[in-house]
């Protein structure tokens, strides 16, 4: 079985900044944005790191995090 692709960075959504407006969810073409009932989160297994969610977010809740 092939190992999952390793990325230099990931995106995360701050639950404190998220307005639950669904802008990121609407922009995501990979099904990586999940709704936990209060705010949104990113499923890193589905995320292709395209950045569409980050650019769509009106409250800057999506941030780029460098992986170790």
PDB file of N, H, CA, C and O in Angstrom:
ATOM      1  N   UNK A   1       0.846  -1.186   0.000  1.00  0.00           N
ATOM      2  CA  UNK A   1       0.000   0.000   0.000  1.00  0.00           C
ATOM      3  C   UNK A   1       0.892   1.251   0.000  1.00  0.00           C
ATOM      4  O   UNK A   1       1.875   1.314   0.738  1.00  0.00           O
ATOM      5  N   UNK A   2       0.552   2.223  -0.814  1.00  0.00           N
ATOM      6  H   UNK A   2      -0.247   2.171  -1.414  1.00  0.00           H
ATOM      7  CA  UNK A   2       1.344   3.446  -0.922  1.00  0.00           C
ATOM      8  C   UNK A   2       1.167   4.321   0.312  1.00  0.00           C
ATOM      9  O   UNK A   2       0.093   4.380   0.910  1.00  0.00           O
ATOM     10  N   UNK A   3       2.254   4.998   0.674  1.00  0.00           N
ATOM     11  H   UNK A   3       3.126   4.950   0.189  1.00  0.00           H
ATOM     12  CA  UNK A   3       2.180   5.921   1.806  1.00  0.00           C
ATOM     13  C   UNK A   3       1.439   7.174   1.369  1.00  0.00           C
ATOM     14  O   UNK A   3       1.497   7.569   0.205  1.00  0.00           O
ATOM     15  N   UNK A   4       0.730   7.806   2.329  1.00  0.00           N
ATOM     16  H   UNK A   4       0.682   7.486   3.275  1.00  0.00           H
ATOM     17  CA  UNK A   4       0.044   9.051   1.973  1.00  0.00           C
ATOM     18  C   UNK A   4       1.068  10.127   1.604  1.00  0.00           C
ATOM     19  O   UNK A   4       2.186  10.137   2.120  1.00  0.00           O
ATOM     20  N   UNK A   5       0.680  11.010   0.725  1.00  0.00           N
ATOM     21  H   UNK A   5      -0.228  11.002   0.306  1.00  0.00           H
ATOM     22  CA  UNK A   5       1.570  12.084   0.293  1.00  0.00           C
ATOM     23  C   UNK A   5       1.892  12.989   1.480  1.00  0.00           C
ATOM     24  O   UNK A   5       1.023  13.305   2.292  1.00  0.00           O
ATOM     25  N   UNK A   6       3.162  13.398   1.565  1.00  0.00           N
ATOM     26  H   UNK A   6       3.868  13.141   0.905  1.00  0.00           H
ATOM     27  CA  UNK A   6       3.584  14.295   2.637  1.00  0.00           C
ATOM     28  C   UNK A   6       3.639  15.708   2.089  1.00  0.00           C
ATOM     29  O   UNK A   6       4.218  15.955   1.032  1.00  0.00           O
ATOM     30  N   UNK A   7       3.034  16.628   2.813  1.00  0.00           N
ATOM     31  H   UNK A   7       2.563  16.428   3.672  1.00  0.00           H
ATOM     32  CA  UNK A   7       2.984  18.030   2.404  1.00  0.00           C
ATOM     33  C   UNK A   7       3.870  18.859   3.311  1.00  0.00           C
ATOM     34  O   UNK A   7       4.062  18.514   4.476  1.00  0.00           O
ATOM     35  N   UNK A   8       4.412  19.952   2.789  1.00  0.00           N
ATOM     36  H   UNK A   8       4.256  20.233   1.842  1.00  0.00           H
ATOM     37  CA  UNK A   8       5.243  20.852   3.590  1.00  0.00           C
ATOM     38  C   UNK A   8       4.405  21.695   4.543  1.00  0.00           C
ATOM     39  O   UNK A   8       4.911  22.184   5.553  1.00  0.00           O
ATOM     40  N   UNK A   9       3.117  21.865   4.224  1.00  0.00           N
ATOM     41  H   UNK A   9       2.706  21.467   3.403  1.00  0.00           H
ATOM     42  CA  UNK A   9       2.236  22.673   5.059  1.00  0.00           C
ATOM     43  C   UNK A   9       0.829  22.101   5.044  1.00  0.00           C
ATOM     44  O   UNK A   9       0.492  21.254   4.217  1.00  0.00           O
ATOM     45  N   UNK A  10       0.025  22.578   5.967  1.00  0.00           N
ATOM     46  H   UNK A  10       0.299  23.266   6.638  1.00  0.00           H
ATOM     47  CA  UNK A  10      -1.395  22.217   6.037  1.00  0.00           C
ATOM     48  C   UNK A  10      -2.182  23.492   6.321  1.00  0.00           C
ATOM     49  O   UNK A  10      -1.612  24.530   6.658  1.00  0.00           O
ATOM     50  N   UNK A  11      -3.478  23.396   6.181  1.00  0.00           N
ATOM     51  H   UNK A  11      -3.942  22.554   5.907  1.00  0.00           H
ATOM     52  CA  UNK A  11      -4.351  24.498   6.556  1.00  0.00           C
ATOM     53  C   UNK A  11      -5.168  24.080   7.768  1.00  0.00           C
ATOM     54  O   UNK A  11      -5.560  22.920   7.894  1.00  0.00           O
ATOM     55  N   UNK A  12      -5.421  25.032   8.656  1.00  0.00           N
ATOM     56  H   UNK A  12      -5.102  25.975   8.553  1.00  0.00           H
ATOM     57  CA  UNK A  12      -6.258  24.797   9.830  1.00  0.00           C
ATOM     58  C   UNK A  12      -7.258  25.932   9.954  1.00  0.00           C
ATOM     59  O   UNK A  12      -6.985  27.062   9.550  1.00  0.00           O
ATOM     60  N   UNK A  13      -8.422  25.621  10.519  1.00  0.00           N
ATOM     61  H   UNK A  13      -8.644  24.703  10.847  1.00  0.00           H
ATOM     62  CA  UNK A  13      -9.453  26.627  10.743  1.00  0.00           C
ATOM     63  C   UNK A  13      -9.549  26.903  12.233  1.00  0.00           C
ATOM     64  O   UNK A  13      -9.737  25.984  13.030  1.00  0.00           O
ATOM     65  N   UNK A  14      -9.420  28.162  12.605  1.00  0.00           N
ATOM     66  H   UNK A  14      -9.267  28.909  11.957  1.00  0.00           H
ATOM     67  CA  UNK A  14      -9.545  28.565  14.002  1.00  0.00           C
ATOM     68  C   UNK A  14     -11.022  28.589  14.389  1.00  0.00           C
ATOM     69  O   UNK A  14     -11.814  29.320  13.793  1.00  0.00           O
ATOM     70  N   UNK A  15     -11.386  27.788  15.387  1.00  0.00           N
ATOM     71  H   UNK A  15     -10.742  27.195  15.871  1.00  0.00           H
ATOM     72  CA  UNK A  15     -12.788  27.762  15.819  1.00  0.00           C
ATOM     73  C   UNK A  15     -13.190  29.094  16.462  1.00  0.00           C
ATOM     74  O   UNK A  15     -14.373  29.433  16.483  1.00  0.00           O
ATOM     75  N   UNK A  16     -12.219  29.851  16.987  1.00  0.00           N
ATOM     76  H   UNK A  16     -11.258  29.576  16.970  1.00  0.00           H
ATOM     77  CA  UNK A  16     -12.528  31.157  17.578  1.00  0.00           C
ATOM     78  C   UNK A  16     -12.844  32.208  16.521  1.00  0.00           C
ATOM     79  O   UNK A  16     -13.651  33.107  16.759  1.00  0.00           O
ATOM     80  N   UNK A  17     -12.211  32.100  15.355  1.00  0.00           N
ATOM     81  H   UNK A  17     -11.556  31.370  15.162  1.00  0.00           H
ATOM     82  CA  UNK A  17     -12.423  33.087  14.294  1.00  0.00           C
ATOM     83  C   UNK A  17     -13.497  32.683  13.292  1.00  0.00           C
ATOM     84  O   UNK A  17     -14.056  33.535  12.602  1.00  0.00           O
ATOM     85  N   UNK A  18     -13.787  31.390  13.210  1.00  0.00           N
ATOM     86  H   UNK A  18     -13.333  30.698  13.771  1.00  0.00           H
ATOM     87  CA  UNK A  18     -14.751  30.891  12.222  1.00  0.00           C
ATOM     88  C   UNK A  18     -16.148  31.423  12.504  1.00  0.00           C
ATOM     89  O   UNK A  18     -16.653  31.305  13.620  1.00  0.00           O
ATOM     90  N   UNK A  19     -16.771  32.012  11.477  1.00  0.00           N
ATOM     91  H   UNK A  19     -16.360  32.107  10.570  1.00  0.00           H
ATOM     92  CA  UNK A  19     -18.135  32.543  11.585  1.00  0.00           C
ATOM     93  C   UNK A  19     -19.170  31.534  11.103  1.00  0.00           C
ATOM     94  O   UNK A  19     -20.364  31.833  11.094  1.00  0.00           O
ATOM     95  N   UNK A  20     -18.733  30.349  10.705  1.00  0.00           N
ATOM     96  H   UNK A  20     -17.764  30.105  10.712  1.00  0.00           H
ATOM     97  CA  UNK A  20     -19.612  29.300  10.176  1.00  0.00           C
ATOM     98  C   UNK A  20     -20.428  29.802   8.986  1.00  0.00           C
ATOM     99  O   UNK A  20     -21.610  29.485   8.852  1.00  0.00           O
ATOM    100  N   UNK A  21     -19.783  30.584   8.130  1.00  0.00           N
ATOM    101  H   UNK A  21     -18.823  30.841   8.240  1.00  0.00           H
ATOM    102  CA  UNK A  21     -20.472  31.145   6.959  1.00  0.00           C
ATOM    103  C   UNK A  21     -20.483  30.184   5.774  1.00  0.00           C
ATOM    104  O   UNK A  21     -21.236  30.383   4.821  1.00  0.00           O
ATOM    105  N   UNK A  22     -19.654  29.148   5.829  1.00  0.00           N
ATOM    106  H   UNK A  22     -19.042  28.987   6.604  1.00  0.00           H
ATOM    107  CA  UNK A  22     -19.563  28.107   4.791  1.00  0.00           C
ATOM    108  C   UNK A  22     -18.851  28.560   3.520  1.00  0.00           C
ATOM    109  O   UNK A  22     -18.905  27.852   2.514  1.00  0.00           O
ATOM    110  N   UNK A  23     -18.188  29.711   3.530  1.00  0.00           N
ATOM    111  H   UNK A  23     -18.144  30.286   4.347  1.00  0.00           H
ATOM    112  CA  UNK A  23     -17.458  30.158   2.338  1.00  0.00           C
ATOM    113  C   UNK A  23     -16.373  29.150   1.972  1.00  0.00           C
ATOM    114  O   UNK A  23     -16.184  28.839   0.796  1.00  0.00           O
ATOM    115  N   UNK A  24     -15.662  28.641   2.971  1.00  0.00           N
ATOM    116  H   UNK A  24     -15.815  28.894   3.926  1.00  0.00           H
ATOM    117  CA  UNK A  24     -14.599  27.658   2.708  1.00  0.00           C
ATOM    118  C   UNK A  24     -15.184  26.359   2.161  1.00  0.00           C
ATOM    119  O   UNK A  24     -14.635  25.766   1.232  1.00  0.00           O
ATOM    120  N   UNK A  25     -16.274  25.931   2.729  1.00  0.00           N
ATOM    121  H   UNK A  25     -16.720  26.412   3.484  1.00  0.00           H
ATOM    122  CA  UNK A  25     -16.938  24.693   2.304  1.00  0.00           C
ATOM    123  C   UNK A  25     -17.406  24.798   0.850  1.00  0.00           C
ATOM    124  O   UNK A  25     -17.275  23.850   0.076  1.00  0.00           O
ATOM    125  N   UNK A  26     -17.950  25.956   0.495  1.00  0.00           N
ATOM    126  H   UNK A  26     -18.057  26.727   1.124  1.00  0.00           H
ATOM    127  CA  UNK A  26     -18.426  26.171  -0.875  1.00  0.00           C
ATOM    128  C   UNK A  26     -17.271  26.180  -1.877  1.00  0.00           C
ATOM    129  O   UNK A  26     -17.439  25.730  -3.010  1.00  0.00           O
ATOM    130  N   UNK A  27     -16.115  26.681  -1.481  1.00  0.00           N
ATOM    131  H   UNK A  27     -15.979  27.047  -0.561  1.00  0.00           H
ATOM    132  CA  UNK A  27     -14.960  26.766  -2.381  1.00  0.00           C
ATOM    133  C   UNK A  27     -14.192  25.456  -2.510  1.00  0.00           C
ATOM    134  O   UNK A  27     -13.535  25.230  -3.527  1.00  0.00           O
ATOM    135  N   UNK A  28     -14.260  24.593  -1.507  1.00  0.00           N
ATOM    136  H   UNK A  28     -14.793  24.776  -0.681  1.00  0.00           H
ATOM    137  CA  UNK A  28     -13.454  23.375  -1.511  1.00  0.00           C
ATOM    138  C   UNK A  28     -13.967  22.387  -2.554  1.00  0.00           C
ATOM    139  O   UNK A  28     -15.142  22.017  -2.548  1.00  0.00           O
ATOM    140  N   UNK A  29     -13.075  21.965  -3.447  1.00  0.00           N
ATOM    141  H   UNK A  29     -12.121  22.265  -3.451  1.00  0.00           H
ATOM    142  CA  UNK A  29     -13.430  21.009  -4.503  1.00  0.00           C
ATOM    143  C   UNK A  29     -13.071  19.579  -4.114  1.00  0.00           C
ATOM    144  O   UNK A  29     -13.357  18.639  -4.855  1.00  0.00           O
ATOM    145  N   UNK A  30     -12.440  19.415  -2.942  1.00  0.00           N
ATOM    146  H   UNK A  30     -12.207  20.179  -2.340  1.00  0.00           H
ATOM    147  CA  UNK A  30     -11.924  18.109  -2.547  1.00  0.00           C
ATOM    148  C   UNK A  30     -12.704  17.453  -1.421  1.00  0.00           C
ATOM    149  O   UNK A  30     -12.349  16.354  -0.994  1.00  0.00           O
ATOM    150  N   UNK A  31     -13.754  18.091  -0.927  1.00  0.00           N
ATOM    151  H   UNK A  31     -14.043  18.984  -1.274  1.00  0.00           H
ATOM    152  CA  UNK A  31     -14.530  17.531   0.167  1.00  0.00           C
ATOM    153  C   UNK A  31     -13.757  17.495   1.475  1.00  0.00           C
ATOM    154  O   UNK A  31     -14.009  16.641   2.324  1.00  0.00           O
ATOM    155  N   UNK A  32     -12.812  18.420   1.641  1.00  0.00           N
ATOM    156  H   UNK A  32     -12.607  19.114   0.951  1.00  0.00           H
ATOM    157  CA  UNK A  32     -11.958  18.424   2.826  1.00  0.00           C
ATOM    158  C   UNK A  32     -12.534  19.244   3.982  1.00  0.00           C
ATOM    159  O   UNK A  32     -12.078  19.107   5.117  1.00  0.00           O
ATOM    160  N   UNK A  33     -13.513  20.080   3.713  1.00  0.00           N
ATOM    161  H   UNK A  33     -13.883  20.191   2.791  1.00  0.00           H
ATOM    162  CA  UNK A  33     -14.096  20.903   4.774  1.00  0.00           C
ATOM    163  C   UNK A  33     -15.250  20.142   5.409  1.00  0.00           C
ATOM    164  O   UNK A  33     -16.166  19.686   4.724  1.00  0.00           O
ATOM    165  N   UNK A  34     -15.190  20.011   6.739  1.00  0.00           N
ATOM    166  H   UNK A  34     -14.446  20.380   7.296  1.00  0.00           H
ATOM    167  CA  UNK A  34     -16.233  19.307   7.477  1.00  0.00           C
ATOM    168  C   UNK A  34     -16.868  20.251   8.490  1.00  0.00           C
ATOM    169  O   UNK A  34     -16.202  21.121   9.050  1.00  0.00           O
ATOM    170  N   UNK A  35     -18.140  20.070   8.712  1.00  0.00           N
ATOM    171  H   UNK A  35     -18.681  19.363   8.258  1.00  0.00           H
ATOM    172  CA  UNK A  35     -18.916  20.886   9.646  1.00  0.00           C
ATOM    173  C   UNK A  35     -19.116  20.086  10.925  1.00  0.00           C
ATOM    174  O   UNK A  35     -19.733  19.021  10.907  1.00  0.00           O
ATOM    175  N   UNK A  36     -18.592  20.601  12.040  1.00  0.00           N
ATOM    176  H   UNK A  36     -18.091  21.466  12.055  1.00  0.00           H
ATOM    177  CA  UNK A  36     -18.751  19.888  13.305  1.00  0.00           C
ATOM    178  C   UNK A  36     -19.977  20.361  14.094  1.00  0.00           C
ATOM    179  O   UNK A  36     -20.145  20.004  15.260  1.00  0.00           O
ATOM    180  N   UNK A  37     -20.824  21.158  13.457  1.00  0.00           N
ATOM    181  H   UNK A  37     -20.687  21.448  12.510  1.00  0.00           H
ATOM    182  CA  UNK A  37     -22.039  21.640  14.104  1.00  0.00           C
ATOM    183  C   UNK A  37     -21.894  23.031  14.704  1.00  0.00           C
ATOM    184  O   UNK A  37     -22.890  23.725  14.904  1.00  0.00           O
ATOM    185  N   UNK A  38     -20.668  23.443  14.991  1.00  0.00           N
ATOM    186  H   UNK A  38     -19.859  22.878  14.829  1.00  0.00           H
ATOM    187  CA  UNK A  38     -20.415  24.765  15.567  1.00  0.00           C
ATOM    188  C   UNK A  38     -19.582  25.610  14.609  1.00  0.00           C
ATOM    189  O   UNK A  38     -19.899  26.768  14.340  1.00  0.00           O
ATOM    190  N   UNK A  39     -18.523  25.012  14.109  1.00  0.00           N
ATOM    191  H   UNK A  39     -18.266  24.071  14.328  1.00  0.00           H
ATOM    192  CA  UNK A  39     -17.662  25.686  13.142  1.00  0.00           C
ATOM    193  C   UNK A  39     -17.187  24.639  12.134  1.00  0.00           C
ATOM    194  O   UNK A  39     -17.633  23.492  12.161  1.00  0.00           O
ATOM    195  N   UNK A  40     -16.304  25.036  11.269  1.00  0.00           N
ATOM    196  H   UNK A  40     -15.942  25.968  11.247  1.00  0.00           H
ATOM    197  CA  UNK A  40     -15.807  24.137  10.235  1.00  0.00           C
ATOM    198  C   UNK A  40     -14.386  23.694  10.568  1.00  0.00           C
ATOM    199  O   UNK A  40     -13.675  24.362  11.319  1.00  0.00           O
ATOM    200  N   UNK A  41     -13.986  22.570  10.006  1.00  0.00           N
ATOM    201  H   UNK A  41     -14.564  22.027   9.396  1.00  0.00           H
ATOM    202  CA  UNK A  41     -12.643  22.036  10.195  1.00  0.00           C
ATOM    203  C   UNK A  41     -12.181  21.446   8.873  1.00  0.00           C
ATOM    204  O   UNK A  41     -12.976  21.272   7.949  1.00  0.00           O
ATOM    205  N   UNK A  42     -10.888  21.139   8.787  1.00  0.00           N
ATOM    206  H   UNK A  42     -10.243  21.280   9.538  1.00  0.00           H
ATOM    207  CA  UNK A  42     -10.322  20.593   7.561  1.00  0.00           C
ATOM    208  C   UNK A  42      -9.876  19.159   7.793  1.00  0.00           C
ATOM    209  O   UNK A  42      -9.103  18.871   8.707  1.00  0.00           O
ATOM    210  N   UNK A  43     -10.379  18.264   6.948  1.00  0.00           N
ATOM    211  H   UNK A  43     -11.007  18.498   6.206  1.00  0.00           H
ATOM    212  CA  UNK A  43      -9.936  16.872   6.961  1.00  0.00           C
ATOM    213  C   UNK A  43      -8.649  16.816   6.146  1.00  0.00           C
ATOM    214  O   UNK A  43      -8.681  16.886   4.917  1.00  0.00           O
ATOM    215  N   UNK A  44      -7.515  16.689   6.838  1.00  0.00           N
ATOM    216  H   UNK A  44      -7.490  16.633   7.836  1.00  0.00           H
ATOM    217  CA  UNK A  44      -6.215  16.747   6.171  1.00  0.00           C
ATOM    218  C   UNK A  44      -5.984  15.589   5.204  1.00  0.00           C
ATOM    219  O   UNK A  44      -5.152  15.693   4.303  1.00  0.00           O
ATOM    220  N   UNK A  45      -6.711  14.487   5.382  1.00  0.00           N
ATOM    221  H   UNK A  45      -7.386  14.402   6.115  1.00  0.00           H
ATOM    222  CA  UNK A  45      -6.566  13.355   4.462  1.00  0.00           C
ATOM    223  C   UNK A  45      -7.142  13.677   3.080  1.00  0.00           C
ATOM    224  O   UNK A  45      -6.659  13.157   2.075  1.00  0.00           O
ATOM    225  N   UNK A  46      -8.164  14.526   3.022  1.00  0.00           N
ATOM    226  H   UNK A  46      -8.557  14.949   3.839  1.00  0.00           H
ATOM    227  CA  UNK A  46      -8.787  14.897   1.746  1.00  0.00           C
ATOM    228  C   UNK A  46      -8.217  16.183   1.157  1.00  0.00           C
ATOM    229  O   UNK A  46      -8.360  16.437  -0.039  1.00  0.00           O
ATOM    230  N   UNK A  47      -7.575  16.988   1.988  1.00  0.00           N
ATOM    231  H   UNK A  47      -7.459  16.782   2.960  1.00  0.00           H
ATOM    232  CA  UNK A  47      -7.091  18.307   1.566  1.00  0.00           C
ATOM    233  C   UNK A  47      -5.911  18.174   0.604  1.00  0.00           C
ATOM    234  O   UNK A  47      -4.974  17.419   0.859  1.00  0.00           O
ATOM    235  N   UNK A  48      -5.967  18.921  -0.513  1.00  0.00           N
ATOM    236  H   UNK A  48      -6.729  19.535  -0.720  1.00  0.00           H
ATOM    237  CA  UNK A  48      -4.875  18.935  -1.487  1.00  0.00           C
ATOM    238  C   UNK A  48      -3.993  20.177  -1.351  1.00  0.00           C
ATOM    239  O   UNK A  48      -3.073  20.373  -2.145  1.00  0.00           O
ATOM    240  N   UNK A  49      -4.269  21.007  -0.359  1.00  0.00           N
ATOM    241  H   UNK A  49      -5.016  20.848   0.285  1.00  0.00           H
ATOM    242  CA  UNK A  49      -3.491  22.219  -0.043  1.00  0.00           C
ATOM    243  C   UNK A  49      -3.549  23.248  -1.173  1.00  0.00           C
ATOM    244  O   UNK A  49      -2.556  23.918  -1.456  1.00  0.00           O
ATOM    245  N   UNK A  50      -4.696  23.373  -1.809  1.00  0.00           N
ATOM    246  H   UNK A  50      -5.503  22.830  -1.579  1.00  0.00           H
ATOM    247  CA  UNK A  50      -4.839  24.329  -2.907  1.00  0.00           C
ATOM    248  C   UNK A  50      -4.978  25.769  -2.409  1.00  0.00           C
ATOM    249  O   UNK A  50      -4.626  26.702  -3.130  1.00  0.00           O
ATOM    250  N   UNK A  51      -5.487  25.963  -1.188  1.00  0.00           N
ATOM    251  H   UNK A  51      -5.774  25.205  -0.602  1.00  0.00           H
ATOM    252  CA  UNK A  51      -5.615  27.297  -0.623  1.00  0.00           C
ATOM    253  C   UNK A  51      -6.904  28.020  -0.937  1.00  0.00           C
ATOM    254  O   UNK A  51      -7.084  29.164  -0.521  1.00  0.00           O
ATOM    255  N   UNK A  52      -7.805  27.382  -1.660  1.00  0.00           N
ATOM    256  H   UNK A  52      -7.659  26.452  -1.999  1.00  0.00           H
ATOM    257  CA  UNK A  52      -9.072  28.040  -2.008  1.00  0.00           C
ATOM    258  C   UNK A  52      -9.865  28.415  -0.752  1.00  0.00           C
ATOM    259  O   UNK A  52     -10.492  29.474  -0.706  1.00  0.00           O
ATOM    260  N   UNK A  53      -9.838  27.558   0.252  1.00  0.00           N
ATOM    261  H   UNK A  53      -9.329  26.698   0.215  1.00  0.00           H
ATOM    262  CA  UNK A  53     -10.574  27.836   1.497  1.00  0.00           C
ATOM    263  C   UNK A  53     -10.010  29.072   2.187  1.00  0.00           C
ATOM    264  O   UNK A  53     -10.760  29.909   2.691  1.00  0.00           O
ATOM    265  N   UNK A  54      -8.693  29.179   2.206  1.00  0.00           N
ATOM    266  H   UNK A  54      -8.084  28.500   1.796  1.00  0.00           H
ATOM    267  CA  UNK A  54      -8.036  30.310   2.858  1.00  0.00           C
ATOM    268  C   UNK A  54      -8.384  31.624   2.163  1.00  0.00           C
ATOM    269  O   UNK A  54      -8.671  32.625   2.820  1.00  0.00           O
ATOM    270  N   UNK A  55      -8.357  31.613   0.845  1.00  0.00           N
ATOM    271  H   UNK A  55      -8.124  30.800   0.312  1.00  0.00           H
ATOM    272  CA  UNK A  55      -8.682  32.829   0.084  1.00  0.00           C
ATOM    273  C   UNK A  55     -10.152  33.201   0.203  1.00  0.00           C
ATOM    274  O   UNK A  55     -10.499  34.378   0.101  1.00  0.00           O
ATOM    275  N   UNK A  56     -11.023  32.218   0.417  1.00  0.00           N
ATOM    276  H   UNK A  56     -10.741  31.262   0.500  1.00  0.00           H
ATOM    277  CA  UNK A  56     -12.463  32.484   0.481  1.00  0.00           C
ATOM    278  C   UNK A  56     -12.915  32.991   1.845  1.00  0.00           C
ATOM    279  O   UNK A  56     -13.964  33.628   1.944  1.00  0.00           O
ATOM    280  N   UNK A  57     -12.150  32.723   2.892  1.00  0.00           N
ATOM    281  H   UNK A  57     -11.298  32.206   2.811  1.00  0.00           H
ATOM    282  CA  UNK A  57     -12.586  33.028   4.256  1.00  0.00           C
ATOM    283  C   UNK A  57     -12.611  34.531   4.532  1.00  0.00           C
ATOM    284  O   UNK A  57     -11.570  35.183   4.445  1.00  0.00           O
ATOM    285  N   UNK A  58     -13.789  35.104   4.868  1.00  0.00           N
ATOM    286  H   UNK A  58     -14.634  34.576   4.939  1.00  0.00           H
ATOM    287  CA  UNK A  58     -13.881  36.541   5.129  1.00  0.00           C
ATOM    288  C   UNK A  58     -13.353  36.949   6.504  1.00  0.00           C
ATOM    289  O   UNK A  58     -13.116  38.133   6.745  1.00  0.00           O
ATOM    290  N   UNK A  59     -13.165  35.987   7.406  1.00  0.00           N
ATOM    291  H   UNK A  59     -13.356  35.025   7.210  1.00  0.00           H
ATOM    292  CA  UNK A  59     -12.711  36.328   8.761  1.00  0.00           C
ATOM    293  C   UNK A  59     -11.272  35.879   9.039  1.00  0.00           C
ATOM    294  O   UNK A  59     -10.828  35.896  10.188  1.00  0.00           O
ATOM    295  N   UNK A  60     -10.548  35.481   8.000  1.00  0.00           N
ATOM    296  H   UNK A  60     -10.909  35.467   7.067  1.00  0.00           H
ATOM    297  CA  UNK A  60      -9.158  35.020   8.135  1.00  0.00           C
ATOM    298  C   UNK A  60      -9.021  33.900   9.164  1.00  0.00           C
ATOM    299  O   UNK A  60      -8.031  33.847   9.893  1.00  0.00           O
ATOM    300  N   UNK A  61     -10.005  33.011   9.226  1.00  0.00           N
ATOM    301  H   UNK A  61     -10.810  33.055   8.634  1.00  0.00           H
ATOM    302  CA  UNK A  61      -9.983  31.906  10.182  1.00  0.00           C
ATOM    303  C   UNK A  61      -9.123  30.735   9.690  1.00  0.00           C
ATOM    304  O   UNK A  61      -8.743  29.865  10.474  1.00  0.00           O
ATOM    305  N   UNK A  62      -8.821  30.719   8.396  1.00  0.00           N
ATOM    306  H   UNK A  62      -9.130  31.426   7.759  1.00  0.00           H
ATOM    307  CA  UNK A  62      -8.030  29.614   7.830  1.00  0.00           C
ATOM    308  C   UNK A  62      -6.570  30.070   7.764  1.00  0.00           C
ATOM    309  O   UNK A  62      -6.248  31.077   7.134  1.00  0.00           O
ATOM    310  N   UNK A  63      -5.705  29.316   8.421  1.00  0.00           N
ATOM    311  H   UNK A  63      -5.968  28.498   8.933  1.00  0.00           H
ATOM    312  CA  UNK A  63      -4.287  29.684   8.416  1.00  0.00           C
ATOM    313  C   UNK A  63      -3.438  28.541   7.891  1.00  0.00           C
ATOM    314  O   UNK A  63      -3.800  27.368   7.988  1.00  0.00           O
ATOM    315  N   UNK A  64      -2.304  28.918   7.335  1.00  0.00           N
ATOM    316  H   UNK A  64      -2.010  29.870   7.256  1.00  0.00           H
ATOM    317  CA  UNK A  64      -1.351  27.955   6.779  1.00  0.00           C
ATOM    318  C   UNK A  64      -0.361  27.590   7.888  1.00  0.00           C
ATOM    319  O   UNK A  64       0.251  28.472   8.491  1.00  0.00           O
ATOM    320  N   UNK A  65      -0.207  26.317   8.150  1.00  0.00           N
ATOM    321  H   UNK A  65      -0.703  25.600   7.660  1.00  0.00           H
ATOM    322  CA  UNK A  65       0.672  25.815   9.205  1.00  0.00           C
ATOM    323  C   UNK A  65       1.760  24.961   8.557  1.00  0.00           C
ATOM    324  O   UNK A  65       1.460  24.043   7.794  1.00  0.00           O
ATOM    325  N   UNK A  66       3.011  25.261   8.858  1.00  0.00           N
ATOM    326  H   UNK A  66       3.255  26.007   9.478  1.00  0.00           H
ATOM    327  CA  UNK A  66       4.117  24.462   8.328  1.00  0.00           C
ATOM    328  C   UNK A  66       4.183  23.140   9.072  1.00  0.00           C
ATOM    329  O   UNK A  66       4.068  23.114  10.297  1.00  0.00           O
ATOM    330  N   UNK A  67       4.367  22.037   8.343  1.00  0.00           N
ATOM    331  H   UNK A  67       4.461  22.058   7.348  1.00  0.00           H
ATOM    332  CA  UNK A  67       4.489  20.710   8.949  1.00  0.00           C
ATOM    333  C   UNK A  67       5.933  20.466   9.380  1.00  0.00           C
ATOM    334  O   UNK A  67       6.872  20.996   8.786  1.00  0.00           O
ATOM    335  N   UNK A  68       6.089  19.667  10.407  1.00  0.00           N
ATOM    336  H   UNK A  68       5.327  19.236  10.890  1.00  0.00           H
ATOM    337  CA  UNK A  68       7.439  19.367  10.923  1.00  0.00           C
ATOM    338  C   UNK A  68       8.190  18.444   9.994  1.00  0.00           C
ATOM    339  O   UNK A  68       9.335  18.089  10.270  1.00  0.00           O
TER     340      UNK A  68
END
